[in-house]
C-alpha cells in the first residue's frame, strides 16, 4: 500500500475530497500552484491527488508566511512543514517548487538548508 505524502498530521487525518485535475477547474492562487499547473499542462508530471493536496496545503502556508513577513517586517512565527511519504512520491519536487515560490514572494528572505546542515547549525 502506498503511504500518502502529506504536509502534516492535521492534513493527514483530514479526509481529502476527490480532486479533478482539469486545469480550468482548479483555482490558481500562488506561484507554487501556477508552477504545478504548468507542469501538469506540459506533461512533466502526472496528476497525483497527494501531490495536489500537498501543493494546496503549502500554498496556504506560503500565503500565511507572506502576510506575516509583510506585517511583522520579517519576524514571523509561521509554522513550517514536515513532508513525508514513500520514495518517488514527489516530495522533493514539491518542496523545491515551494522554495522557488517563497523566493519569488519574499525575495532576499529565504534560505535553503539540507536537514543535516540545519541540525548542525542549531546544535
KAFEN-V7922 format. One line per field, one symbol per residue. burial: # if it has 16 or more other C-alpha atoms within 10 Angstrom, else .. A space follows every 50 residues. Layout:
BEGIN
burial->???
END
This chain:
BEGIN
burial->...####.............#......#.########..#......#.## #########.##.###.##.............#.....###..##.#### ###.#..................
END
